[in-house]
Amino acid sequence: MYLPLLCGLLFVLTVGGVVWAVRVWLTPASGIATVPALQGMPIERAHAAAAHAGLGVRVIAHHADFHAAQGTVIGQLPAAGERVRAGRVVDVILSDGVPMVRTPNLSNLSLRDATVAIENAHLVPGEVTHSADERVVAGQVIGQHPDPLTLVPAGSRVSIVVAAGRPRVFAPNFIGMPVDAARRAAHDVHVAVGTITRLPVAPGAARAGTVVAQNPQPGRPLAPEQTIDLQVSGGPPSATPAPAASGGLVPAAAPSASGLGAAALPSPDATRIMRVSVALPQSTQAEPVRVVLEDASGSRTIFDQITRGGVTISFQVTVVGQGTLETYVNGKLVSSTPL
């Protein structure tokens, strides 16, 4: 009957012993201490402040910090203001200082995009200056300091230079102008003329030397230092060609076998010199045009240029045996005429 009573007494004694031990550990004879605010202090001052409160300091970690100098306390446990037993150690985290970052490459960015790139790299936008550069559209970054990919402390300032102008330039309309006048007009508006392609003599063509097409087309924006290519009419033929045959081709009369002017049928190996014309379909803009001659000697391209539609181009060709003249616009066959 005494066994339950004995067990209960042992339990009470055990619990009391544990409570007494914890109390002794937390509250020794030296008393209670209030944890001081160590965060933001250099580690030397943190040691002194903790010692003054009857506590110790232990560094448990280091971290880079964008705002705290190297050796500054950026975290502590227990927190400031907590009451602990005197002699306890306060764990702290120290700053390794401001991290190093690389400056971004700001070339050709707008001022707004350059500012965003600087801030994303943990840097600070600095002075903005402007410099005239006719090769660059106004508003683009053309210089920076420090240079791209330079290793600097986070928070450093990055100054930039922005192009003050070249205003946007659009292609003038040179179509219908004599080529010499087009050159002078381009010089007057500070636009460079590139390749000048002279088209073959063709029935119905504009006066020789007249610009009939250009690339880029009139009104299109021009990139810095972009040139304008011109196509110039070769003019109409001096003699009126024969009426156009079906398919837009005008073959000249075949040589007479008897010399009496009678047209002779070509033999498989006969060689003929012919003048032919190709009438191009109407189009609103210049397109790639390719004319291919196929005869007994094989296939060969006799015209391959970008030109506008609605014009007629003429050629003098040598045909071996029977031949076919095929015209392609934008790679699509538009006519095929036997010769």
C-alpha positions in Angstrom: 0.0 0.0 0.0 3.0 2.3 0.4 4.3 1.7 -3.2 2.0 4.4 -4.9 2.8 6.9 -2.2 6.5 6.2 -2.6 6.3 6.6 -6.4 4.4 9.9 -6.1 7.0 11.3 -3.7 9.8 10.3 -6.1 8.0 12.1 -9.0 7.6 15.3 -7.0 11.2 15.3 -6.0 12.4 14.7 -9.6 10.3 17.6 -11.0 11.4 19.9 -8.3 15.0 19.0 -9.0 14.7 19.8 -12.7 12.9 23.2 -12.0 15.6 24.1 -9.5 18.4 23.2 -11.9 16.8 25.3 -14.7 16.3 28.2 -12.4 19.9 28.0 -11.3 21.1 28.0 -14.9 18.9 30.9 -15.9 19.3 32.9 -12.7 22.7 32.5 -11.1 23.7 34.4 -8.1 25.0 37.3 -10.4 21.4 38.2 -11.4 19.5 39.3 -14.6 21.0 41.2 -17.6 19.2 43.2 -20.3 20.5 42.5 -23.8 21.8 45.8 -25.4 21.1 46.9 -29.0 24.3 45.8 -30.8 23.0 46.0 -34.4 24.8 48.8 -36.3 27.8 48.8 -34.0 31.3 47.9 -35.1 32.3 44.7 -33.5 34.7 46.4 -31.0 31.9 48.6 -29.7 29.6 45.6 -29.6 32.0 43.7 -27.3 32.3 46.7 -25.0 28.5 47.3 -24.8 27.9 43.6 -24.1 30.6 43.5 -21.4 29.1 46.6 -19.7 25.7 44.7 -19.5 27.4 41.6 -18.1 27.2 39.6 -21.3 29.6 38.1 -23.9 29.6 38.3 -27.8 30.1 35.5 -30.2 30.3 35.9 -34.1 28.4 33.1 -35.8 28.3 34.3 -39.4 29.4 36.9 -42.0 27.3 38.3 -44.9 27.8 40.9 -47.6 25.5 43.9 -47.0 24.7 46.8 -49.4 24.3 49.3 -46.5 26.7 48.3 -43.7 30.4 48.7 -43.6 32.7 45.8 -43.1 32.9 44.6 -39.5 29.5 46.1 -38.5 26.9 44.0 -36.6 23.9 43.4 -38.8 22.1 40.8 -36.7 21.9 39.5 -33.1 20.3 36.8 -30.9 18.8 37.3 -28.3 17.2 40.5 -29.6 17.8 43.9 -28.0 15.8 44.4 -24.8 15.4 40.8 -23.8 16.2 39.9 -20.2 18.6 37.0 -19.7 20.9 35.6 -17.0 24.1 37.6 -16.6 27.1 36.1 -18.3 25.2 34.7 -21.3 26.7 35.0 -24.8 24.9 37.1 -27.5 25.3 35.6 -31.0 25.9 38.2 -33.7 26.2 38.4 -37.5 28.9 40.7 -39.1 28.9 42.5 -42.4 31.6 41.7 -44.9 31.0 45.1 -46.5 29.5 46.3 -49.7 29.7 43.6 -52.5 31.5 44.2 -55.8 29.4 44.2 -59.0 30.1 44.7 -62.7 28.8 47.7 -64.6 26.4 46.8 -67.4 27.0 47.5 -71.1 24.7 50.5 -71.9 25.7 51.0 -75.5 22.8 51.9 -77.9 20.2 51.8 -75.1 17.8 54.6 -74.5 18.2 56.8 -71.5 15.3 55.2 -69.7 16.5 51.6 -70.4 20.1 52.6 -69.4 18.8 53.9 -66.0 16.9 50.7 -65.4 20.0 48.6 -66.2 22.1 50.6 -63.8 19.6 50.2 -61.0 19.2 46.5 -61.6 23.0 46.1 -61.2 22.8 47.7 -57.7 24.4 50.9 -59.0 23.3 54.5 -59.0 22.6 56.6 -62.2 25.1 59.4 -62.3 25.6 62.5 -64.5 24.0 62.5 -67.9 25.7 64.5 -70.7 24.8 65.0 -74.3 27.1 64.8 -77.3 26.3 65.5 -81.0 26.9 62.5 -83.2 25.4 62.4 -86.7 25.9 58.7 -87.0 23.6 57.8 -84.1 19.9 58.5 -83.6 19.2 61.1 -80.9 18.6 59.6 -77.4 20.9 56.6 -77.6 23.7 56.0 -75.1 27.1 56.4 -76.8 29.4 56.4 -73.8 29.6 55.6 -70.1 32.0 55.7 -67.1 33.1 53.4 -65.7 33.4 51.2 -68.8 31.2 48.2 -69.3 31.9 45.1 -67.1 34.2 47.1 -64.8 34.2 45.7 -61.2 33.0 48.4 -58.8 31.5 48.5 -55.3 27.7 48.2 -55.3 26.1 51.7 -55.0 28.7 53.3 -57.2 27.6 56.0 -59.6 27.6 55.4 -63.4 27.7 58.4 -65.7 26.5 58.2 -69.3 26.8 60.2 -72.5 23.7 60.4 -74.7 23.6 61.3 -78.5 22.1 64.7 -78.9 21.1 64.3 -82.5 20.8 62.8 -85.6 17.1 63.4 -86.2 15.3 60.6 -88.1 15.9 60.8 -91.8 13.5 59.5 -94.5 14.2 58.5 -98.1 13.4 61.3 -100.5 11.5 60.5 -103.8 14.0 60.4 -106.7 11.7 58.6 -109.1 11.2 60.5 -112.3 14.3 62.7 -111.8 17.4 62.6 -114.1 20.1 60.6 -112.4 22.4 63.6 -112.1 19.7 65.7 -110.6 19.0 62.9 -108.1 22.6 62.9 -107.1 22.6 66.6 -106.4 19.3 66.4 -104.5 20.7 63.6 -102.3 23.8 65.7 -101.6 21.6 68.6 -100.6 19.7 66.6 -98.0 22.8 64.7 -96.7 21.7 61.4 -98.1 24.2 59.1 -99.9 23.4 57.4 -103.2 24.5 53.8 -103.4 24.5 51.5 -106.4 23.1 52.9 -109.7 21.8 50.1 -112.0 21.2 51.1 -115.6 18.4 49.0 -117.2 18.5 47.8 -120.8 16.9 49.7 -123.6 13.2 48.8 -123.7 10.2 49.9 -125.7 8.0 52.2 -123.7 10.8 52.9 -121.3 11.3 56.3 -119.7 13.8 58.7 -121.1 17.4 57.4 -120.9 19.0 58.4 -117.6 15.7 58.8 -115.7 15.4 57.2 -112.2 12.6 54.6 -112.4 13.0 52.8 -109.1 14.8 53.2 -105.8 15.6 51.1 -102.7 14.6 52.0 -99.9 11.3 53.4 -101.4 10.4 57.0 -100.8 9.3 57.9 -97.3 11.0 54.9 -95.6 13.2 55.7 -92.6 16.9 55.5 -93.2 19.4 54.0 -90.7 22.6 55.9 -90.0 24.9 55.8 -93.1 22.4 53.9 -95.1 22.5 54.5 -98.9 19.8 54.6 -101.5 20.2 52.4 -104.6 18.8 53.7 -107.9 17.6 52.1 -111.1 18.0 54.2 -114.2 16.1 53.8 -117.5 18.1 52.8 -120.5 15.6 54.6 -122.7 13.4 53.4 -125.6 15.0 51.8 -128.7 15.8 54.1 -131.6 13.5 52.1 -133.9 9.9 51.0 -133.1 9.9 47.3 -132.3 7.5 44.9 -134.0 4.0 44.4 -132.3 4.3 42.3 -129.1 3.6 38.6 -129.5 1.6 36.7 -126.9 3.3 36.5 -123.5 4.8 40.0 -123.9 7.8 39.0 -126.1 8.7 40.5 -129.5 11.0 38.2 -131.4 12.7 39.7 -134.4 12.3 38.0 -137.8 14.5 34.9 -138.2 17.3 35.1 -140.7 16.4 34.1 -144.2 17.9 30.9 -145.4 17.7 31.8 -149.1 18.6 35.4 -148.6 15.3 36.5 -150.1 13.7 37.5 -146.8 11.6 34.4 -146.2 11.6 33.2 -142.6 13.3 29.8 -142.3 12.4 27.3 -139.6 15.3 26.8 -137.1 17.1 23.6 -137.3 18.2 21.9 -134.0 21.7 23.4 -134.4 20.9 26.7 -136.1 22.1 29.8 -134.4 20.0 32.9 -134.5 20.5 36.5 -133.2 17.2 37.9 -132.1 15.9 41.0 -130.3 13.1 40.2 -127.9 11.1 42.3 -125.4 9.4 41.3 -122.2 6.4 43.3 -120.8 6.5 43.1 -117.0 3.2 42.9 -115.1 2.0 46.0 -113.3 3.1 46.3 -109.6 3.1 48.9 -106.9 6.7 48.5 -106.0 10.0 47.3 -107.4 10.4 43.5 -107.3 13.1 40.9 -108.2 12.8 40.0 -112.0 14.7 37.2 -113.6 14.5 36.3 -117.3 15.9 32.9 -118.4 16.7 31.7 -121.9 16.5 28.0 -122.6 17.6 26.6 -126.0 19.6 23.7 -127.4 22.8 25.0 -125.7 21.2 24.9 -122.2 19.7 27.4 -119.7 21.1 30.8 -118.9 19.9 33.9 -117.1 20.0 37.0 -119.3 18.4 39.5 -116.8 18.3 39.4 -113.0 17.5 42.7 -111.2 15.0 44.5 -109.0 12.8 46.7 -111.1 9.3 48.1 -111.0 6.4 46.5 -113.0 4.5 47.9 -115.9 7.7 48.4 -118.0 9.0 46.6 -121.1 12.6 45.4 -121.2 14.4 44.4 -124.4 17.4 42.1 -125.1 19.4 41.0 -128.1 20.0 37.3 -127.6 21.6 34.4 -129.5 19.4 31.4 -129.7 20.6 27.9 -130.7 17.9 25.8 -132.2 14.4 26.2 -130.7 14.3 28.2 -127.5 12.0 29.4 -124.7 12.1 32.7 -122.8 10.8 32.4 -119.3 10.1 35.4 -117.0 10.0 35.1 -113.2 8.8 37.8 -110.8 9.6 37.2 -107.1 10.5 33.7 -108.1 7.2 33.0 -109.7 6.9 32.2 -113.4 4.7 34.8 -115.1 5.3 34.1 -118.8 6.9 31.5 -121.0 7.3 32.2 -124.8 8.8 29.9 -127.4 11.3 31.5 -129.8 
